[in-house]
Amino acid sequence: MNIELPSEIANFGNSINIELLSEIVDYGVLGLLAFMSFLTLFFWIERLLFFRGVKVEKYQTLEALEIDVTNNLSIISSFGANAPYIGLLGTVLGIIITFYTMGQTADMDVKHIMTSLALALKATAMGLVVAIPAIFFYNHLNRRVEVILNRWIINQKVR
């Protein structure tokens, strides 16, 4: 028993999937990168405020101090290292969507193609916008950690 669906219903899945993929790229990838940017800024400020209040005299061991001062640094480093790849994934998905749409519609309008490709590249740009400050923040905080740890070592020698 074969049941044939009307063409509007049969093709509904194809059109909705490409639109869904386009929305995922626009809101999912860019939203994730924006969230990573917010968290990077939040953890950088949190660490700076924490460093202001650190009293090296309170710590008995260097290891305990190191655990406290390096908290959340790996998150900032991970965001800086991975944001470009997430942006690149968004760009690749955007290019796939552009080529798929061109293949389905047979529309070879240069204006449409260039606009779609330019919009696809926004994900890579956003990835770099997240990664560059994240690496700067990580290096800045890493230097502050070195200074705090060396203050503890100096404080132990003075005792």
C-alpha positions in Angstrom: 0.0 0.0 0.0 1.7 3.2 -1.2 0.6 6.5 0.1 1.7 9.5 -1.9 2.0 12.8 -0.1 1.3 16.1 -1.8 4.5 17.8 -3.0 4.1 20.7 -0.5 4.2 18.3 2.4 6.9 16.1 0.9 9.2 19.1 0.3 8.4 20.7 3.6 11.1 18.8 5.4 13.8 20.0 3.0 12.9 23.7 3.3 12.5 23.6 7.1 15.8 21.8 7.6 17.8 24.4 5.7 16.0 27.3 7.5 16.6 25.6 10.8 20.3 25.2 10.0 20.5 28.8 9.0 18.9 29.8 12.4 21.3 27.6 14.3 24.2 29.3 12.6 22.9 32.8 13.2 21.6 32.4 16.7 23.3 29.2 18.0 26.9 29.8 17.0 26.9 33.5 17.4 24.9 33.2 20.7 27.4 30.7 22.0 30.3 33.0 21.1 28.6 36.0 22.7 28.0 33.9 25.9 31.7 32.8 25.8 32.7 36.5 25.5 30.5 37.4 28.5 32.0 34.6 30.6 35.5 35.6 29.6 35.0 39.1 30.7 33.2 38.0 33.9 36.0 35.6 35.0 38.7 38.2 34.1 37.0 40.8 36.4 36.4 38.2 39.1 40.0 37.2 39.1 41.2 40.8 39.2 39.0 41.5 42.2 40.2 38.3 43.9 43.9 39.1 43.3 43.4 42.5 45.0 42.4 40.8 48.2 44.9 38.0 48.3 47.1 37.9 51.4 50.0 35.6 50.8 50.8 35.5 54.5 47.6 33.5 55.2 48.8 30.6 53.1 50.9 27.8 54.6 51.9 26.2 51.3 52.6 27.4 47.8 50.4 24.7 46.4 47.3 26.0 48.3 48.0 29.5 47.1 48.5 28.3 43.5 45.1 26.5 43.6 43.3 29.6 44.7 44.9 32.1 42.3 44.7 29.9 39.2 41.0 29.1 39.7 39.0 29.8 36.4 42.1 30.6 34.4 41.7 27.4 32.4 38.2 28.5 31.3 39.5 31.8 29.9 42.3 29.9 28.2 39.9 27.3 26.7 37.6 30.1 25.4 40.6 31.8 23.8 41.8 28.6 22.2 38.4 27.3 21.0 36.4 30.4 19.9 38.1 30.6 16.5 37.1 27.0 15.8 33.5 27.6 16.8 33.5 30.7 14.6 35.0 28.6 11.7 32.3 26.0 12.2 29.7 28.7 11.9 31.3 29.9 8.7 31.5 26.4 7.2 27.8 25.8 8.0 27.0 29.2 6.4 28.8 28.3 3.3 27.1 25.0 3.1 23.7 26.7 3.4 24.7 29.1 0.6 25.7 26.3 -1.7 22.7 24.2 -0.9 20.3 27.1 -1.5 22.1 27.9 -4.8 21.7 24.3 -5.8 18.1 24.1 -4.9 17.0 27.3 -6.5 19.5 27.4 -9.4 19.9 31.1 -8.5 23.4 32.2 -9.7 22.9 35.9 -8.8 26.2 37.3 -7.8 24.7 39.7 -5.4 22.9 36.9 -3.5 26.0 34.7 -3.5 28.3 37.4 -2.2 25.8 38.5 0.4 25.4 35.0 1.7 29.1 34.3 1.8 29.8 37.6 3.6 27.2 36.8 6.2 28.7 33.3 6.7 32.1 34.9 7.5 30.6 36.9 10.4 30.9 33.8 12.5 34.7 33.6 12.0 35.0 37.3 12.8 33.0 36.8 16.0 35.2 33.9 16.9 38.3 36.1 16.6 36.6 38.9 18.5 36.1 36.5 21.4 39.5 34.8 21.2 41.8 37.8 21.0 40.7 39.4 24.2 40.4 36.0 26.0 44.1 35.3 25.2 45.1 38.8 26.3 43.1 38.4 29.6 44.6 34.9 30.2 48.2 36.2 29.7 47.5 39.2 31.9 46.1 37.0 34.7 48.9 34.5 34.3 51.5 37.2 34.9 49.6 38.3 38.0 49.6 34.7 39.3 53.4 34.6 38.8 53.8 37.8 40.8 51.6 36.5 43.6 53.4 33.2 43.8 56.8 34.9 43.9 55.5 37.2 46.7 54.7 34.1 48.7 58.2 32.7 48.1 59.8 36.0 49.1 57.6 36.2 52.2 58.8 32.7 53.2 62.4 33.7 52.9 61.9 36.8 55.1 60.4 34.7 57.9 
